[in-house]
């Protein structure tokens, strides 16, 4: 037997070492990925005195999956164990507002349900109002007779008349600019006055009507889609980024007051004469908001719009989409057929019982040419204690079904994000909103 040489010993050792390292060529053990859950991010910027918020998450069948109370200002993260990041669920937000009225404690409950919400969505709870209220107190002088006073977006508290020496008071909702137009002393033309940079709860002033400029400019005439008791607001846009507007509409109709029916509208502006106005108009574009019910038609509907326009238009945009009713409609279920292309479908219910007002809107993606069925989700059990009247779904069979179209948004998901994130109080106008509502 040959004696091993040093060379053979070296290669033998190398071979043995290679054998000993062979297991290192096996695959590394599989490390399981960390478990992830469906997540909703909540940012509440509203103080608890103004409103209480409660959020619950449901699956597509309406079964309750998670519930959270969040009083602000605060932030929270809701997770749904057993539901993945790829799942889409329904998120419902209840807003409770309590006020002390003349006849007792009044409660308003508003619920918004957003179906098909993906994981990771942010829900911002914010106050969307950016207006201020000022009591405008005016002592008119130089008056022989006062025929008409119009304060756009002003609610009249005291009517100026001979018995009170032509003193008037209005509560005006505004963003810093207020104007007034009057017909006095038997004149056929309107006179006006423009108050600028207004802030604070009260503005007291004396106006000599003989020094108020005359409006020589002809009003813009608008032909509306049909005759109705229209609700509308028209604003001149002064600075869009700072939400500065001047209202160009009418005096606010008091609660319980008669809302006139009309199909033609004259829009006046606070300018003396467009040909030789002594300074540029303080606004360059317009915001238009209208809603009116065509109750006389066989296929009656409610028209909605909220959009910006470079000029005051002579008509409002046409609606090129529609809804068709189904026989399914009760206090929880509803369905409608989508006709034409639009971006979002909303089923809205409301009811008032005693001192509590309920409103519940549920938002869905539309399916052109098909029927979309909607069912209000199950309520958290704790609502039996908080809101015993709500737990029985205190709505009748009538449901307002609303089709929504937006020039600046592409689909339901974009509309849903705008509604949930509330990054701008005028997002609908920025997006060019048109709506058609029908009651089934």
NUTITOR-73271 format. One record per residue (C-alpha): residue number from 1; residue in three letters; x, y, z. Coordinates in steps of 0.2 Angstrom, whole numbers. Last residue first. Example, Ala and Ser with C-alpha at 12.3 -4.5 7.8 and 13.67 -1.06 7.14 Angstrom:
BEGIN
   seq   type       X       Y       Z
     2    SER      68      -5      36
     1    ALA      62     -22      39
END
This chain:
BEGIN
   seq   type       X       Y       Z
   440    UNK    -440     282     -27
   439    UNK    -435     300     -26
   438    UNK    -424     306     -41
   437    UNK    -408     317     -40
   436    UNK    -397     322     -55
   435    UNK    -380     330     -51
   434    UNK    -367     341     -60
   433    UNK    -351     346     -51
   432    UNK    -336     355     -59
   431    UNK    -321     348     -49
   430    UNK    -316     365     -42
   429    UNK    -335     367     -37
   428    UNK    -335     351     -28
   427    UNK    -319     353     -20
   426    UNK    -325     370     -12
   425    UNK    -321     365       6
   424    UNK    -304     359       1
   423    UNK    -294     344       8
   422    UNK    -309     335      13
   421    UNK    -301     318      14
   420    UNK    -316     307      14
   419    UNK    -326     317       1
   418    UNK    -312     320     -11
   417    UNK    -306     302      -9
   416    UNK    -324     295     -13
   415    UNK    -324     307     -29
   414    UNK    -308     300     -35
   413    UNK    -313     282     -32
   412    UNK    -330     285     -41
   411    UNK    -321     290     -57
   410    UNK    -311     302     -67
   409    UNK    -313     319     -58
   408    UNK    -312     336     -66
   407    UNK    -328     337     -75
   406    UNK    -338     329     -61
   405    UNK    -354     319     -63
   404    UNK    -365     314     -48
   403    UNK    -381     303     -49
   402    UNK    -392     305     -34
   401    UNK    -406     293     -27
   400    UNK    -417     301     -14
   399    UNK    -425     287      -5
   398    UNK    -443     285       0
   397    UNK    -448     270      10
   396    UNK    -448     278      26
   395    UNK    -433     280      38
   394    UNK    -431     276      56
   393    UNK    -417     263      54
   392    UNK    -422     253      70
   391    UNK    -405     257      78
   390    UNK    -408     275      75
   389    UNK    -421     278      88
   388    UNK    -410     271     102
   387    UNK    -396     282      98
   386    UNK    -382     281     112
   385    UNK    -388     265     121
   384    UNK    -394     255     105
   383    UNK    -379     263      96
   382    UNK    -368     252     107
   381    UNK    -372     237      96
   380    UNK    -363     245      82
   379    UNK    -375     247      67
   378    UNK    -377     235      52
   377    UNK    -374     242      35
   376    UNK    -387     251      24
   375    UNK    -391     241       9
   374    UNK    -388     247      -9
   373    UNK    -391     238     -26
   372    UNK    -384     245     -42
   371    UNK    -394     240     -58
   370    UNK    -384     240     -74
   369    UNK    -383     251     -90
   368    UNK    -367     260     -83
   367    UNK    -362     253     -66
   366    UNK    -360     267     -53
   365    UNK    -348     267     -39
   364    UNK    -357     268     -22
   363    UNK    -360     281      -9
   362    UNK    -372     279       6
   361    UNK    -380     294      14
   360    UNK    -389     294      30
   359    UNK    -398     309      38
   358    UNK    -407     309      55
   357    UNK    -415     323      64
   356    UNK    -419     322      83
   355    UNK    -430     333      93
   354    UNK    -446     323      90
   353    UNK    -443     312      75
   352    UNK    -435     319      59
   351    UNK    -431     308      44
   350    UNK    -418     308      30
   349    UNK    -412     295      17
   348    UNK    -399     297       3
   347    UNK    -393     284      -9
   346    UNK    -378     291     -19
   345    UNK    -371     285     -36
   344    UNK    -354     292     -41
   343    UNK    -345     296     -57
   342    UNK    -357     297     -72
   341    UNK    -359     289     -89
   340    UNK    -376     285     -96
   339    UNK    -391     277     -87
   338    UNK    -388     269     -70
   337    UNK    -402     258     -64
   336    UNK    -407     260     -46
   335    UNK    -408     250     -30
   334    UNK    -413     253     -12
   333    UNK    -413     243       4
   332    UNK    -413     249      22
   331    UNK    -429     259      26
   330    UNK    -437     252      10
   329    UNK    -435     253      -9
   328    UNK    -433     239     -22
   327    UNK    -446     241     -36
   326    UNK    -433     249     -47
   325    UNK    -431     267     -53
   324    UNK    -421     273     -68
   323    UNK    -407     286     -67
   322    UNK    -401     298     -80
   321    UNK    -386     305     -88
   320    UNK    -383     319    -101
   319    UNK    -387     333     -89
   318    UNK    -387     350     -97
   317    UNK    -376     365     -91
   316    UNK    -385     380     -85
   315    UNK    -391     394     -96
   314    UNK    -386     413    -100
   313    UNK    -369     410     -91
   312    UNK    -361     423     -80
   311    UNK    -343     423     -87
   310    UNK    -327     414     -82
   309    UNK    -337     400     -74
   308    UNK    -334     390     -59
   307    UNK    -345     375     -54
   306    UNK    -359     368     -42
   305    UNK    -374     360     -50
   304    UNK    -389     351     -45
   303    UNK    -406     347     -54
   302    UNK    -419     337     -45
   301    UNK    -430     325     -55
   300    UNK    -447     323     -62
   299    UNK    -450     309     -75
   298    UNK    -468     314     -78
   297    UNK    -463     333     -76
   296    UNK    -471     345     -64
   295    UNK    -460     341     -49
   294    UNK    -444     348     -58
   293    UNK    -435     351     -42
   292    UNK    -421     364     -41
   291    UNK    -403     365     -35
   290    UNK    -391     379     -40
   289    UNK    -373     384     -36
   288    UNK    -363     395     -47
   287    UNK    -346     402     -44
   286    UNK    -340     416     -54
   285    UNK    -324     423     -62
   284    UNK    -315     440     -62
   283    UNK    -319     448     -46
   282    UNK    -315     465     -39
   281    UNK    -321     474     -54
   280    UNK    -308     485     -61
   279    UNK    -310     504     -56
   278    UNK    -320     519     -61
   277    UNK    -333     508     -71
   276    UNK    -333     517     -88
   275    UNK    -341     504    -100
   274    UNK    -347     492     -87
   273    UNK    -357     505     -78
   272    UNK    -360     507     -60
   271    UNK    -354     490     -54
   270    UNK    -361     480     -39
   269    UNK    -368     466     -50
   268    UNK    -386     461     -54
   267    UNK    -391     443     -60
   266    UNK    -409     443     -67
   265    UNK    -416     425     -67
   264    UNK    -429     416     -78
   263    UNK    -437     399     -73
   262    UNK    -446     405     -57
   261    UNK    -456     399     -42
   260    UNK    -455     409     -26
   259    UNK    -449     402     -10
   258    UNK    -462     406       4
   257    UNK    -455     409      21
   256    UNK    -455     395      34
   255    UNK    -437     399      38
   254    UNK    -432     416      31
   253    UNK    -428     418      13
   252    UNK    -410     425      12
   251    UNK    -409     441       1
   250    UNK    -403     437     -16
   249    UNK    -388     432     -26
   248    UNK    -372     441     -31
   247    UNK    -361     436     -16
   246    UNK    -344     442     -15
   245    UNK    -330     429     -13
   244    UNK    -313     427      -4
   243    UNK    -308     409      -2
   242    UNK    -290     413       1
   241    UNK    -284     403     -14
   240    UNK    -299     409     -24
   239    UNK    -296     427     -22
   238    UNK    -311     439     -28
   237    UNK    -323     426     -35
   236    UNK    -340     433     -38
   235    UNK    -353     422     -30
   234    UNK    -370     415     -36
   233    UNK    -380     405     -24
   232    UNK    -396     396     -28
   231    UNK    -411     387     -22
   230    UNK    -424     386     -35
   229    UNK    -443     386     -32
   228    UNK    -445     379     -49
   227    UNK    -448     383     -67
   226    UNK    -437     373     -79
   225    UNK    -419     371     -85
   224    UNK    -415     390     -80
   223    UNK    -414     404     -92
   222    UNK    -401     417     -85
   221    UNK    -402     436     -89
   220    UNK    -387     446     -84
   219    UNK    -392     462     -77
   218    UNK    -390     478     -87
   217    UNK    -377     490     -81
   216    UNK    -383     507     -76
   215    UNK    -382     503     -57
   214    UNK    -384     520     -49
   213    UNK    -371     525     -36
   212    UNK    -376     528     -18
   211    UNK    -375     547     -14
   210    UNK    -394     550     -14
   209    UNK    -396     535      -3
   208    UNK    -387     543      11
   207    UNK    -381     527      20
   206    UNK    -377     527      39
   205    UNK    -367     512      46
   204    UNK    -366     499      60
   203    UNK    -356     483      56
   202    UNK    -357     469      69
   201    UNK    -350     452      73
   200    UNK    -332     456      66
   199    UNK    -324     457      49
   198    UNK    -327     467      34
   197    UNK    -314     470      21
   196    UNK    -325     479       9
   195    UNK    -343     486      10
   194    UNK    -351     490      -8
   193    UNK    -365     501     -10
   192    UNK    -379     501     -23
   191    UNK    -393     510     -32
   190    UNK    -406     501     -43
   189    UNK    -414     510     -57
   188    UNK    -433     514     -58
   187    UNK    -433     528     -45
   186    UNK    -449     531     -35
   185    UNK    -439     538     -20
   184    UNK    -429     522     -17
   183    UNK    -424     505     -26
   182    UNK    -410     497     -16
   181    UNK    -394     487     -18
   180    UNK    -383     481      -4
   179    UNK    -365     474      -4
   178    UNK    -355     464       8
   177    UNK    -336     458       6
   176    UNK    -326     450      19
   175    UNK    -330     431      17
   174    UNK    -349     433      19
   173    UNK    -365     427      28
   172    UNK    -375     442      32
   171    UNK    -387     445      47
   170    UNK    -398     460      41
   169    UNK    -404     475      50
   168    UNK    -414     490      44
   167    UNK    -418     508      49
   166    UNK    -429     518      38
   165    UNK    -436     530      52
   164    UNK    -444     515      61
   163    UNK    -462     519      56
   162    UNK    -456     524      39
   161    UNK    -449     507      34
   160    UNK    -433     497      35
   159    UNK    -437     479      39
   158    UNK    -428     472      54
   157    UNK    -421     454      55
   156    UNK    -417     452      36
   155    UNK    -406     437      32
   154    UNK    -392     442      21
   153    UNK    -384     431       7
   152    UNK    -386     445      -5
   151    UNK    -393     461       3
   150    UNK    -408     467      -7
   149    UNK    -419     482      -1
   148    UNK    -435     487     -11
   147    UNK    -447     501     -12
   146    UNK    -440     514       1
   145    UNK    -449     531       0
   144    UNK    -444     549       4
   143    UNK    -426     543       9
   142    UNK    -411     555      11
   141    UNK    -406     544      26
   140    UNK    -404     526      28
   139    UNK    -398     519      45
   138    UNK    -391     502      42
   137    UNK    -386     488      54
   136    UNK    -377     474      46
   135    UNK    -375     459      58
   134    UNK    -360     450      53
   133    UNK    -358     431      50
   132    UNK    -342     423      44
   131    UNK    -339     411      30
   130    UNK    -326     397      29
   129    UNK    -337     382      33
   128    UNK    -330     365      30
   127    UNK    -327     359      48
   126    UNK    -315     345      47
   125    UNK    -315     326      50
   124    UNK    -301     319      38
   123    UNK    -302     301      34
   122    UNK    -286     294      27
   121    UNK    -286     278      16
   120    UNK    -273     265      19
   119    UNK    -284     250      15
   118    UNK    -296     253       1
   117    UNK    -314     260       2
   116    UNK    -326     251      -9
   115    UNK    -341     259       0
   114    UNK    -341     276       8
   113    UNK    -355     278      21
   112    UNK    -359     295      27
   111    UNK    -370     297      43
   110    UNK    -378     313      50
   109    UNK    -386     314      67
   108    UNK    -393     331      72
   107    UNK    -399     333      90
   106    UNK    -410     346      97
   105    UNK    -411     350     116
   104    UNK    -427     360     121
   103    UNK    -440     371     113
   102    UNK    -430     386     111
   101    UNK    -415     376     104
   100    UNK    -400     370     113
    99    UNK    -389     362     100
    98    UNK    -382     344      99
    97    UNK    -371     339      84
    96    UNK    -367     320      81
    95    UNK    -357     315      66
    94    UNK    -357     297      61
    93    UNK    -344     291      49
    92    UNK    -346     274      39
    91    UNK    -332     265      30
    90    UNK    -336     251      18
    89    UNK    -323     239      14
    88    UNK    -310     235       0
    87    UNK    -297     222       3
    86    UNK    -279     222      -3
    85    UNK    -272     227      14
    84    UNK    -280     211      21
    83    UNK    -294     208      32
    82    UNK    -293     196      46
    81    UNK    -289     209      59
    80    UNK    -297     226      54
    79    UNK    -286     241      59
    78    UNK    -291     258      64
    77    UNK    -278     271      67
    76    UNK    -282     287      77
    75    UNK    -279     306      77
    74    UNK    -286     318      89
    73    UNK    -294     336      91
    72    UNK    -306     328      93
    71    UNK    -317     315      99
    70    UNK    -315     298      91
    69    UNK    -326     283      94
    68    UNK    -321     267      85
    67    UNK    -329     252      78
    66    UNK    -323     237      68
    65    UNK    -330     223      57
    64    UNK    -349     225      57
    63    UNK    -358     215      44
    62    UNK    -365     225      29
    61    UNK    -363     212      16
    60    UNK    -349     221       8
    59    UNK    -339     221      24
    58    UNK    -341     235      37
    57    UNK    -331     248      46
    56    UNK    -337     260      60
    55    UNK    -333     278      64
    54    UNK    -340     288      78
    53    UNK    -338     307      78
    52    UNK    -345     320      91
    51    UNK    -347     338      86
    50    UNK    -344     356      90
    49    UNK    -340     354     109
    48    UNK    -329     339     105
    47    UNK    -317     350      95
    46    UNK    -316     346      76
    45    UNK    -299     342      69
    44    UNK    -301     323      68
    43    UNK    -288     314      58
    42    UNK    -292     296      55
    41    UNK    -281     283      46
    40    UNK    -290     267      41
    39    UNK    -280     250      40
    38    UNK    -284     233      33
    37    UNK    -272     221      41
    36    UNK    -254     215      38
    35    UNK    -245     200      45
    34    UNK    -227     200      44
    33    UNK    -219     190      30
    32    UNK    -215     172      35
    31    UNK    -196     168      34
    30    UNK    -193     154      22
    29    UNK    -177     144      27
    28    UNK    -162     147      15
    27    UNK    -161     135       1
    26    UNK    -147     121       3
    25    UNK    -129     125      -3
    24    UNK    -123     127      15
    23    UNK    -127     108      17
    22    UNK    -112     104       6
    21    UNK     -99     112      18
    20    UNK     -94      96      26
    19    UNK     -92      88      10
    18    UNK     -80     102       4
    17    UNK     -70     100      20
    16    UNK     -68      82      16
    15    UNK     -62      85      -1
    14    UNK     -50      98       4
    13    UNK     -43      86      17
    12    UNK     -40      73       4
    11    UNK     -32      86      -8
    10    UNK     -19      91       6
     9    UNK     -16      73      11
     8    UNK     -12      68      -7
     7    UNK       0      82      -9
     6    UNK       9      77       8
     5    UNK      11      60       1
     4    UNK       1      45       6
     3    UNK      12      29       8
     2    UNK       8      17      -5
     1    UNK       0       0       0
END
